[in-house]
Each structure stands twice: as C-alpha cells, then as structure tokens.
Amino acid sequence: MKSAFEKTMLKISKGSNAGFFPVYFGYVDNDQCQISFECFDMKICIVEDNFWDCLSRLKKQYPDILLHCKGYKRNAYPSRMLLQMGKAVKVYEYKLGKQATFEDLVFIFSPEDSELTSSVDEQIVFFNKWINSLDNK
C-alpha cells in the first residue's frame, strides 16, 4: 500500500495550554496506520495496526495530551468489524440503553469538545456499561 496522508486541524490541549495544530493521519507502506503532529515543542508519531490503536497508545504514552476529537470521547469505541476492516477510522458514539446504528458512526478525527478523556480504561468502562444497559431491556 502506498503512503497516503491526510491533514486535519485539531484543538490539542496539554494542561492549561491549548491551541490548534495540524494532525496528519494515513497509511505507511506496510499497511500500518500512522498519526503524527507537533505541539508544545513535541514531535509525536505513532504507528499501529489501526487508528484506534494509534490513539490508544497516544493516550497511554502522553496522558497529559488531549486531542479534541471524537476518538477521545468517553463514549467512543470501535466495533470488531471497524477494527478489522476499516482500520478504525470510524468509531461508534454509544448511548446508554440504545443499540448502536449506522447514524452513531463518527469519524475518529472529527472535532469534539465534550466528554473527552485521555483514558483508554475509562472508554472501556463506558463501553461495558453500554453493553450492560442493553441487557437490562
């Protein structure tokens, strides 16, 4: 697969500092996904099997960095199919008690400012809470 990158401008915060920075995402030659950006005198480049894993690693390695995008929402999580077939460029935005539908699919790098978290564990907890909310119906 050829290298192909897209650019999006995202708000990125670190502590009380925030600004808009270009974030590059795409595929590298060995079919891996890559996210890279520069902010607050840091150069960050993450390569993983899919974009969700890129963001997950970013959250674990840089917990003080917050990308203001859908992939950082507390209630965002990919399905297995999105991970395997779509490289997790889209994720579901889950709502408690409601089965996820096509309308709940969001682009992982779409700008977002509400209910953000830099904790993968918090996203997993919400996902499990969502699953349990469906079992109670």
N, C-alpha and C positions, 0 to 999 in steps of 0.2 A: 504494500500500500504506500502511495506517495505521501510525503509530508504535506499537510494542508492545515493551516491555522486560521482561526477567526479571531477577531478582536471585539471586545465589549468593554464599555466604561462602567466600572462598578465603584460604589462607595465602599471604602475599606477603612475600618477603624482599628486603632490599637490604643487601648486605654482611653484617655480623653481626647486623643488626636483622631481626626477623620479627614478624609479627602477622597476625591475621585481619581482613579488610576486605570490605565488600560490593562485589561486581563486578556491574555492570549490562551486559546484552548484549541486543541486539534489532535491529530494523529501523527505519530512518528513512524518511521519506516517499518518497524517490526510489529505494526498493528497495535501498539500501545497508545494510551491516551496521555496527553500532557497538558498541564496548566502551568503558566508562568506569568509572573508580574514583578514589578519593582515598586516598593512603597516604603516610606520611613527609613530610607538608607539601607534597605534589604533587597536582595535579589532572591526570588523564590521560584523554584522549578520542581514540579512533582510529576513523576511518570508512574502510571499504574495500568492495570488491565482495563479499567473503565473510569469514567469521570466521577462516579460516586466514590470509588476507592481513592481517587486523587484528592477529593475534598475531605474524605475521612482522614487520610494521612496528614493533610494540611492542618486539620483541626487538632490532631494529636501532637504534631510536631510544633505547631505555633498556636497554642490555645489563647494567646493574647491578641491574635489577629482575627478580625471578624469581617468576612465578605458579606456585604448586604445583598444577598441573592437568595433565590428560592431553595437552593441546596443547603442553606444554613437555617432554614425554618425548623422549628421544633417538630412540626407535624409532617415534614417531608421525608419520604422514604421510597426507594425503588422496589418494584416487584422483581421476582427472579427473572421473568421474561425480559424486562427492561435492562437488567444487568447483563444477561447473556446475549441478547440480540441487538439491543440498541445502544450498547456501551454506556447506558445510564445517562444519556444526555437529557433525558426527561425523567421526572420522578412524579409520584403521586403526592398530592397535598391532602392528607387524610383528615376526615372529620369524624369525631366520635359518634358511634351509633349509625353511621351512614356507609353503605357499601361504596367503594371507590368505583368511579365510572370514567369514561373517556374524558369527560369535562373536567375531571380532577387532575389530569396530566398537566404538568407545567415544565417549562424549560428550566433546567437546573441553574442557568446563569441569568435568569430574568431578575431585574432589580426587585428588592424587597426590604422593608424596614421593620416589619412587625414580627414578634415572637421568634427572634433569631437566637441561635445558640451555637457555641463553638464546641459543644459536647456531643460526640457520637453516641455516647451512652444515653444521654437524655433523649435523643431521637429514637433509639431502640426501645427505651421505656415507653415513649408515646406510642410507637408502633404496636407494641404488645398490649398496651391499654386499648388501642383502637380495635385490635383483634378481639379482645375480651368484650368490648362494647357490642360487637356483632353477635357474640354467643348468647348474650342476655336477651336477645329479641325473639 
